Amino acid sequence: MSETKKKGQQEYGASSIQVLEGLEAVRKRPAMYIGDIGVKGLHHLVYEVVDNSIDEAMAGHCKSIDVSINEDNSITVSDDGRGIPVDMHEKEGKSALEVVMTVLHAGGKFDKDSYKVSGGLHGVGVSCVNALSTMLNVTVRRDGKLYMQEYCCGVPKAPVAEIGTSTENGTTVTFLPDASIFIESVYKYDILAARLRELAYLNAGIKISLQDKRVINEDGTCKTEHFFSERGLSEFVEFLDSTREKLIEDVIHINTDKFGTPVEIAMTYNTTFNENLFSYVNNINTIEGGTHVAGFRRGLTRTLKKYAEDSKLLEKVKFEISGDDFREGLTAVISVKVAEPQFEGQTKTKLGNNETMGFVDMAVGEVLRNYLEEHPKEAKIIVDKVILAATARHAARHAREMVQRKSPLSGGGLPGKLADCSDKDPERCEIYLVEGDSAGGTAKQGRNRAFQAILPLRGKILNVEKAMQHKVLESEEIRNIYTALGVTIGTDDDSKALNIEKLRYHKIIIMTDADVDGSHISTLIMTFFFRHMKDLIEKGYLYIATPPLYLLKKGKVEEYCWTEAQRALFTEKYADGNENSVHVQRYKGLGEMNAEQLWHTTMDPEFRTLRQVTIENAADADHVFSMLMGDEVGPRREFIEQNATYAKIDA
């Protein structure tokens, strides 16, 4: 490296590490720093460590990141970046490595000369991971030497030590989450894989691998996946739309930094009736949107509308085209890199930088205008789709008004089949969406009338993945769900917006039979909520009931079993070598249980198990729902075959 440095360029050393605040409260109040102490918080620890490696990659110093889930459920993250500095930190009087690992919000990302943009600014730093781990080991390969330090619950066991030499640069962190802090301590491969796949798409050219040493293949190797994207967001959109029918063949790709902020967008259209928009700032999924999303929508609407008007494609349309219409059937990913992002919103995932709106608007306008002019055939197909969406929206207005008029809050009354609860405080109330009148009748008899409401649903509800909005709202069963919940649809700005201010229950529980049909109905209902009531999922209001699969009896001993493993354990314990001596009752339907059994096993808050429906990764969830409920049979069959074991256990 040349000793002569350009003006403004600074060496990445101890002086680059700036300390913001201490670490004292992390172990006392972990949820304040990582969101929660459940599955989400557990996996967030991995993301914090990986974020550091991604920051190195975005700065051009890292090409490869390897993540391993080890046999003891510890995690190892290794990269080929520059390696965390190990020289003495002047202010703290200790190694810069120890400062980074033990002081909250300490790192090179707070020094503008080290990283121009950083995803980790949204997080709390690797020191938080250290504080919440019973063991953390970090090794640094830097300047031809190998350094190491070990910690327990955030406290160093010894100073940073030089333990050897190395011909490579990089950092490796291994940590074991503290099981006394986390409710869930087992890492889920699929959750980590979804995030790492996402990061590979968002950072083209970076090699990311995930290895699960808990799973050994027949050839003796570990379960391993490699994530790499050469074309970035274009490939991301192709992945998201791989199970949908294309409207146009092209993925329109925007990639520019000439407006002052790096903006990358990929978008295409399919034949569905949903908008699938995913936005990121410095690799952070901004689930609440923000100024970059507003800029994209403004640029898209303005450019498409002007092209359609100039081309006289809207001459026969007798009503106003709205912004919603231009986004129906759209799949898009927006990624911006902002030097100093300002986050707003309830979950701090809404971008507030006003200047970003204009940058994105201009970037979209320029590239999309050129595409439409150069591809008149595809442009006409898109505009025709917009006109169809506008026509359907006008039809949906009538259906929506029918839903609003029947809302109990408008004086229209509740659905006739609803057995409501007597309590009116939404925080204490819960509603069961039950498959069929028979099971609904049993649930009504077995419930606690004070706080539990029952809404029986007739058969399989409409598959909303393949239906226009007005068809969705014309469905009696779906109208009953809207009316029972007390929510309304549509605002002046967004005809599909959900108003949940008058929501009547804060627990919405899907309760279906434990068979194939029941699983299908449950998936149909979840698809409806994901596409039309996602706010309720994000607020944690949607749950799935888990009725038992079996009632096993041996003499006077009775036990309910929810899994095949529980059944095998009971049989092994009581059968005395003769499996036929155990009486097995298989519950295929809720109606096979009497009211007392259903209450005791599935509805009593003291004994029941509810599975909360969460969205760990919105893009991955979108892909799965479109695959399960769309028209493409091949991907659906492959997914079911790969997950059949898990589906069987959870049924």
C-alpha positions, 0 to 999 in steps of 0.5 A: 500500500502506498504511504501517500494518502489522498486528501480526506482519506484516513487509515482504518485503525484504532482512531477510527473506532468511536465510542457512543455509550456503554453496555451495562443495561443489555443483560438486564433489558435485552428486549430493548436492544434486540426486539425480543428474547424469542425466535426473532431476537435470537436470530437478530444476534446473527444478523448483527455479526453478519452486518459487520461483514456486510459493511466491510463488503459494501466498503469494498474490502470483503468478498466472502462471508461464511456462516455456520450453525455448530453442533452445540447451536453456537454460531460462527461468522467468518469474513475475509475483510480487513480484520477488526483493528487490534491496536490500542484505542487512545481514549479507552486505553485498551485494544480497539478489538476489545472496545468494539466487542464490549462497548455498545455502539462502538465501531468503525461505522460511526466514523465517516472515513471508515464506512460511507454507508452502513447497515449496522447503524440500525442495530446495536452492534456486536457488543450486544451479541457479546453481552447476551452470549455465555461464550464468544470467541473472536479471532482477527487476521490482520497485518500478517498476524493472528489475534484472539480474545475470549469473553463470557457474558460480555466480560473479557477472560483475558486481554487480546493476545497474538496467537500466531501468523496469518497470510490472510485478513479477516474476522471470525466470531463464534458465540453461544447465546445465553439460554437463561435469557432467551425463551428459544435457543435453537436456531432455525436454518430456514430463517437464517437462509432467507436473510442470507439469500436476501443479503446476497441479492442486495449486495451483488458479487458477494459470496455468502454460505450457510452451513448447518453442522447439526445436519449430516448428509449421507455422504458425511458432509454438512447441510450447506447452501451458497448464496451469490447473485451476479445481477443483484436485484434483477435476480431478486425480482426473478426469484420473487416472481418465479411462481407467478405468470409473467405479464412482461418478460423483462425485469426493468433495472435501475442502478444509479448514484448520479443523484447523490444517493446510490439507488437500485431498483428492479421491477416487473409486472405479473398477471396477479392482482397484488402489489409486491413491493420490498424496500431496503435502506443500507440492507435494512428491510424498511417494512414501513416504507418511507421516503424512498418508497414514496419517491418510487411510487410518485415516479412510477405513477407520473412516468407511466401516466404521462406515457399513456396519455401521450400515446393516447392509450387512455382516451376511452377510459371514462374515469380517473386512473389512481396510483393504486392502478399503476401498481397492481401486479407489480413486483419491485425491490427498492434498495438505497444506500444512505450515508446518514439514514433517519428512521421513523415509525413504530419499529424504526423501519421507516426512512425519513430522509426527505431528499431521498424521495426526489432522488428515487423519483428522478431515477425511476422517471429517467429509466422507466421513460426510456424503457417505455419508449424503447419497448412500445409492445410491453408498454401497451401491455402494462397500460392495459393492465392498469386500465383493467385494474382501474375498472376492477377498482370501480367494481370493488368500490361497491363491494367495499361499501357493502362491507362497510355498511354491514360493519357493526360500527356502522349500525349494520349488525354482526354476521348471523353465525358469529357467537360474540363474547360479552367483554368489549375490550379488544385487548382481552377478547379473542375470536376463533375462525373455525372450519365448518358449522359442526366444529363451530357448534362444539367450539361455541359450547366449549368456549368461555363466553366472557372473552371468546367469540366463535365465527364458523366458516363454511368450507374453503374460503376464496383463494385470494391469491388469484382473485381481484379485490372486488371478487374478494369483497364479494365473498360472503365468508370474507365479508363476514371476517371483515364485519366480525373484526370491525375493520374497514377498507380504503382511504382517499389515498389508498383504496386497499388500506386497512383501518384497524382503529375499531378492531374488536379482538386482539387475538384472531385464532385460526382453528381447523381440522388436523388433516389435509383439508384443514391444513389447506383451509388454514393456508387459505385463511393465512393467505387472505390475512397476508394479502389483505390484512398484513397489519394484523400479522405485523402487530402480532394479532394472528394465531393458529390453534393446535388441537391434538392429533391423538388421545391415547389410553392404557387402563386408567391412564389417558394422554393427549398427543400433538406429535408422532414423537409424543405418541411413540413416547407414550407407547414406549412407556405404557405398552409393555412391549405390546403396542396393541394394548394402547388404545389410540383415538385419532382426531381428524376433525375438531367435531370428533372432540366433545366441547369439554375436550376441545376446551381443555386441549385447544381453547383453555388459555391455561393449557392450550398452545397457540402458534403466533403467525409472524413474518420473519422475512416479508420477501420470503413469505411472499414467495412461499404464498405465491408458490402455495396458492398460485397456478404453478404446480411444479414449484408447489410439488417440490416445496411440499416434498421438501417440507413433508416431514415438517408438515406432518409433525405440525399437522 
